Amino acid sequence: MADPAPLTAVLLPGIDGTGRMFGPLSAQLPSWLQPQVIAYPGDRLLSYAQLVEYVLPRLPKGRPYILIAESFAGPLALQLSTHANKYLRVLVLCATFVRNPRPHLARLAPWL
């Protein structure tokens, strides 16, 4: 049996925004699953709406992909899925939440 056609696994990092934690996972993915980590800008704080605008143009165009969101990226992935093109095949939410579990701490974000 032939290997399946390549599929892109778009990995959205948690609050650190770097995607470095995906290193071990990326190394273990089968050859037909190609990782694409989308790191967030490290020079400014972005809201979820701004992150949607940042990530959306970086999603694969014209080929199937899955979207894997870890922790902080869960709400982002859900918002992205409403704008996603027809090539989004699967949405995976890992250790995440749908809404902020501690909304009163959000006002501290500029100092973190």
C-alpha positions in Angstrom: 0.0 0.0 0.0 1.3 3.5 -0.9 1.9 6.1 1.7 -1.0 8.6 2.1 -0.6 12.0 0.4 1.2 14.5 2.6 -0.9 16.4 5.1 0.3 19.6 6.8 -0.1 19.7 10.6 -0.3 23.3 11.6 0.8 23.7 15.2 -0.3 26.7 17.2 1.7 27.1 20.4 0.5 28.0 23.9 1.2 31.2 25.7 5.0 31.1 25.2 4.2 31.7 21.5 7.4 30.2 20.2 6.4 26.6 19.3 9.6 25.2 20.8 7.6 22.7 22.8 6.5 21.1 19.6 10.0 19.9 18.8 9.7 16.4 20.3 6.2 16.0 18.7 7.4 17.2 15.3 10.3 14.7 15.4 7.9 11.8 16.0 5.3 12.6 13.3 5.0 10.1 10.5 6.5 11.1 7.1 3.1 11.8 5.6 2.4 14.5 8.2 4.4 17.6 7.7 4.6 20.0 10.7 4.2 23.7 10.3 4.7 25.7 13.5 3.2 29.2 13.5 5.0 31.2 16.2 3.5 34.4 17.3 5.3 37.8 17.2 7.5 38.2 20.3 7.8 41.9 20.1 4.2 42.8 20.9 1.2 41.6 22.8 -1.7 40.6 20.4 -5.3 40.0 21.3 -7.1 36.9 20.0 -8.6 39.0 17.2 -5.2 40.2 16.2 -3.7 36.7 16.3 -6.5 35.5 14.0 -5.4 38.2 11.5 -1.8 37.2 12.0 -2.3 33.4 11.6 -5.0 33.3 8.9 -2.7 34.2 6.0 -0.1 31.7 7.2 -2.5 28.7 6.9 -1.8 26.4 4.0 -3.5 27.3 0.8 -4.7 24.8 -1.8 -3.8 21.7 0.2 -5.3 19.8 3.1 -4.2 20.5 6.7 -5.0 19.8 10.3 -4.9 22.4 13.0 -3.5 21.5 16.4 -3.9 24.0 19.2 -2.2 23.7 22.5 -3.4 25.5 25.7 -3.7 29.3 25.0 -4.2 28.6 21.3 -7.5 26.8 21.8 -9.8 29.9 21.5 -7.6 31.1 18.6 -8.0 27.8 16.7 -11.8 27.9 17.2 -11.9 31.4 15.8 -9.7 30.4 12.9 -11.9 27.4 12.1 -14.8 29.8 11.4 -12.7 31.5 8.8 -10.9 28.4 7.5 -10.9 27.4 3.9 -12.2 24.1 2.6 -8.9 22.4 3.2 -9.1 22.3 7.0 -9.7 18.6 7.7 -9.4 18.3 11.5 -9.2 20.6 14.5 -7.4 19.2 17.5 -7.6 20.9 20.9 -4.9 19.9 23.4 -5.1 20.8 27.1 -7.0 24.0 26.3 -10.2 25.9 27.0 -12.9 27.6 25.0 -13.1 30.8 27.0 -10.7 32.3 29.5 -10.9 30.3 32.7 -9.6 33.3 34.7 -10.9 36.5 33.1 -10.1 38.7 36.0 -6.3 38.0 35.4 -6.6 39.3 31.8 -6.0 42.8 32.9 -2.6 41.8 34.1 -1.5 40.7 30.7 0.4 43.9 29.8 2.7 43.3 32.7 3.4 39.6 32.1 
